[in-house]
Amino acid sequence: MRVLIVKLSSMGDLVQTLPAVTDAARAIPGIRFDWAVDEAFAEVPTWHPSVESTIVSAHRRWKRSLKTAWRSGELKAYWHTLREQKYDLVLDAQTSFKSATVARMARGLRAGPDADSVREKGAHLFYQRRFKVAQDILAVDRWRDLFAAGLEYERPQTAPEFGLAERDWPVQSITDKPYIVAVTNASWPTKCLPAQSWQALIDLAAKKGLDVLLPWGSPAERDAAEQIAAGRNNAKVLERMTLTQLAGLLHTSQGAVCNDTGLAHISAALGKPTVTAYGPTDPKLIGATGPRSTHIVAPGYICDECGKRLCRHEDATATNGQPGQRPRTLDVITGDQLWHAINQLQN
């Protein structure tokens, strides 16, 4: 049996889908998976041993210049790649119009959530088989339920297994000291802890002889990380790394402290001690999941779990020089809290 998974983005969403692949591979011996994914996150599906190949798109780049993508032949090549293989099932695990369109382009029986379960209303019309999947549960469980329904096996009630344990990860050579990773960036300003919380965490790590490594994903995030690390000898801002290199870095770390972002999901899935801070989003639905993962949720605030990328409240604080973007929700989470939480997981 050959299945195409359609899950284009984002990093955390892809990681949350890996346990469903593990379930299916155990339930159906010999099942083979391909994965349609965006180029920014194309490494993630390749980490799972049951994923044979990826079909890589560039939806974000194509959207910026559709004419260029058409003239270059990229769109035509993508169409032909999607159509090359006939699948027993094409399973949309993103359930947006974009992913449903990709599923429609592929050859095979299309399946996904029903009208009440789909992420973007109307996307379900692209599917030939539809399933009710609970929306008020952790995303990892949601996708495990969807795969079980689509592939017709009983979903195991065991803890999620991400399929990453046996992989040989690249070894880091950045420091010869034990270290933790501090993921100070996030795609939303509303998800970011204040600089003083990170600096306090770094200072506490220094007293224990730990280095703190700071990854980043954009020039603005690199600048912010350098400001946090300034004057602290045990804080090291990394060079740009691939996702696989970052996963290797996390694999050999003493743990990670993170904003609500994709690397938190990778760290948790690797079984590392992982602390993730949450403000505008709900960890009961999208929380980083793993055997040594914990969440720090900002206490009650006017915009608690608002789900907004930017904050427009009158007392919002500036982020990267832009006024009115980051709420004060996460300001109450201190470096002491972060340090205590990561120590609790390590013991």
Disulfide bonds with the S-S distance in Angstrom:
none
